Amino acid sequence: MRFLAAGAGLAALGVGLAACGGGGGSTPAPSPTPTPTNPYVITISSSGVAAPRELTVPPGARILFVNNDGRRHDMTSDDHPDHLECPALNQVGLLTSGQSRESGNLVVVRTCGFHDHEDPNSNNLKGQIIVR
């Protein structure tokens, strides 16, 4: 008798779950989360030129570096080779072709120079970020 009562209880549970939407229809896939956009972008073109050469941003901004060149670039803060002027820029680091990465937050009001550590004398890969 106990087994019969337990079996009836499980059957009732199964019917209850089915009635609550446990079977049948498909659930729509969740919408993908939109990728946040950063308005402060420095792009290295396919010809190896960083643009814009000068960018003005508010305190706390992060800079997105995009490498559209066919070769890698190691984007760092000035002065070469120590890179101590604006350490938040050093978070960009090595970008292979097609890669992008943001700097850390630039919180101090100042002018930050940047360059490609692997090609520090190239004026095409130098610029300034003005934080104000």
N, C-alpha and C positions, 0 to 999 in steps of 0.2 A: 504494500500500500504506500509506503514511503517513496518507493521508486516511481510510482505512478504520479504522485503529487509533485515530486521534483521535476519529472519530465514535463508535466503540464505547466509548471512555473517557467521553465526555460522556453517552452513554446510561446507562452504569453510575452516573455521578454523579447523574443525575436520578432513577433508581430508588432510590438510597441516600437522597436527600433526601425522597422520598415516603414511604419506610419509616420515617423519623424523625419523622413527624407533619407533614410539610410540606404536606399537602393534606387536604381533607375537613372534619373536625369544627370546630366553632366554639369559640373560646376565651372563657370567661366574662369579662364586663367587670369591671375592678377595682372594689372597693368604694370609695365616696367617703370621703375623709378626714374624720372628724368635726370640726366646727368647735369649737375650744376655747371653753370658757365662762369668763366672768369673774364671780366672785361679787360684785365691787364695782361696783355699777351705780347711776348717778343717771339717773333718767328724767324728761324734761320731758313732762308730760301734754298732752292735747289742749286743755286749758284754760290752758296756759302756766305750769304750776307745777312747779318742780324738786323731786323727792323721791327719797330722804330729804333733809332739810335738813342733817342731820348724819350723817356716816359715819365709823366708826373702822376703820382698816386697819393691817396690819403694814408695817414698813419694806420698801421694794422693790415694793410693790403698784402696780398701774396701775388707773385708774378708767375704766370704760366709761360714756360719756355717750350717752344715747339720746334723740333728738328726735321725739316723737310729736305735736308741735304742728303746726299748719298753716302756721306761719311760721318763718323761719330764726332761729337764735340763735348768737351768737358767744361761746362759753363760755371764760372766761379766769380767771386768778388775780387775787386782790386785789393790791394797791390799784389803784384806777382813777385815771388812765388808763395807768399805767406797767406794771402786771401783773408786778411783780418779786418778790412774796411767795413764790410757788412756781412757778417757770418751767415745770416739767414739766406743769402743768395747761394751759399755753398751747398745747400740742400738739393739744388737742382742737379749738380754733379754731371756724370757721364750720360749723355743721350746718344743712343744709337740711331741710325736712320729710321725715321718714322715715329720716334718716341717723343713723349712730352712729359713734363714734370713741373710741379709748382715749387717755388721757393718757400722758405719759412715766412712768418709774418714780419714785415718791415715796420717796426714800432717807433723807431727813433727818427725825428725830423732831421733829415740830412740828405746829401747827394751820395749815391752809391754807384761806383763804377763796376762794370763787369767785363769779362773777357773769356776767351777759350784758353784754358790752362795748357792745352796741347799745342796751341798756336798763339802765344801771348802777344806777338808783335803784329798780328793781322788787324788792321784797322777795320776790316769788314766785320769782325766779330767782337768789337768793342762798343760799349755804350754807357749810358748813365740812366739811373732811375732816381728821380727827384721825389723825395718823401716830404710832403707839406700839407 
